[in-house]
Amino acid sequence: MSDHDDESGGERQIARREFLKKLAGAALVAVPGCADDVSTSTEGPDGSSTTGDGGSTSTGGDVPTTGAPTTSTSTGTSDGTSTTGTGVDSTSTGDDGTTSASTGEPGDMGAQPQACEGREIVFAPDAVAEDLARFPTAVMAGAMRQESALLHGRSEQPDPVQLRVWQPGDAPGTVRVIREIEVTPDENGYLRQVVDGLCPGQWYRYGFFATDGGEPVARGVLGEFRTAIADDAMEPLTVAISCCNGLDNFPWPALQRTSDEYYDVFLHLGDMAYNDGEMALADYRGNWQAYLAVADGGGMALAYARAGLYCTLDDHEVTNDFNPETIDPQRLQDAMTSYFEAIPVTDTPNQFRVWQSFRWGLTAEFIVLDCRTERKPSTANSADPIYISKEQMAWLKERLQSSPCHFKVILNSVPITDMPTIPWDFAANDRWEGYPVQRQELLDFIAAEDIANVWFLSGDFHTCFVSHVEPDGDGVVARTREIAVTGGNTNILGDFLAAPQFSFGSSNPHGCIITFDPAADEVLVRFTDPDSGQDAYSETLTQK
């Protein structure tokens, strides 16, 4: 248990999250149903429902009003055609004989257009005995799109398990089972399954169950996720962000606190696991399992069970400040293999490529960068420095220019902000500023194309801050903001980040909840103290 457990009963304070879900249900925006069929109501995992009008479906019972919960989303991705410069090969995991040839992930191609309506059965998932010896690690959903998600878990036993995805039923003690799939663990125990036949903008619960005679008798932790909202939907969207979670910070109180909040998506900005010193694949795998352990109330497992995940990596997933040009190729191969095994990074693996985008209607496109594995430090001081590959840069510009979304949200890993000269410039070579030509190329492109509402979300520095990326810039670049977070490790320099460039700076870990509101053209940013639960910073920002 964390220090912020309810003093009266010792239970985790989930009430706030559930209250926000119900509050949000009063402010729904209509969006199209899935395929050619239209459903007249949408239900969140708490069983609340709303009814839409005129052949449209209300999205989830989870839309925030002023910074409370938000809902909806439709995801589409625009993928580049080039691979990363890591020089390592991707590894397909969880192959149970149903792997899709195009994605390398176990495919679920049996869903019909109305599969999201489900089959109502008598079933109480929470009443099934929890077996953390068999299912010891976090459950996660990733790569959420309008009609699919990649669900992920792990089993200590080699027998097949049952994956169920459901929504609340109409009668007490019932659920609507949306998908029911037998999943076989891979040789390392990982359970990975792409589930399709879902509907845009809806909340789903899921779990992996051991069965006896087809009936669930034991389970792991239960999770929930929301699918991306439909292409033409526009509504507020709430995300949680974190990074820099060292094991010495376990159980990560900032993440425990975050798990009590409402958020549609969890965004992890890198340094999820500190694998420094690991030299072999087995060591990397063991460290990931320690980080993702469910026992003892670890905040990572709690937060990931609350919503689907989009993520990027930083250096510690491999080793501290690794140089892609000089690192032992086998070590890099092992690190990337373990990362893609342990985390549902993408449903379209392509040579371990991390950079990809996920669109949520007309509200936001999440543009995930890889600011580590493509670097060429030997070029940093040349006329043609490579911080991200030319292919990734071209793809990034294309997404910024062509995205129809109001907000372009960049998962950046290492900050792009023009940091104060002293003492920050002693480590400038580890961030965008150490590759000034490419940094300026990107900012000049944003300025030339007048691309409003680009928001950088970053980690790595072990600080929390809200900044103006280029305080001396012109036009839209002068109004472009960066939000950095730490969920574990600390850096005393965060306490000395001063106004006017920085509206908030802290060396301490915080929970961070951000609501993107396209109708108001505003972004509410909240940093929450993990001990008190009070907001250390809460401000509505705009580029108007």
Helices and strands as residue ranges (DSSP letters): H 15-24, G 25-27, E 30-31, E 41-43, E 49-51, E 57-58, G 115-117, E 119-122, G 125-127, E 140-142, E 149-154, E 161-168, E 174-183, E 190-195, E 203-212, E 215-219, E 223-226, E 237-242, G 247-249, H 253-258, E 265-268, H 281-291, G 295-297, H 299-304, E 308-311, H 329-342, E 356-360, E 364-368, G 377-379, H 390-402, E 407-413, G 424-430, G 432-434, H 436-448, E 454-458, E 464-468, H 475-478, E 481-484, G 492-496, E 502-506, E 511-517, E 522-528, E 535-541
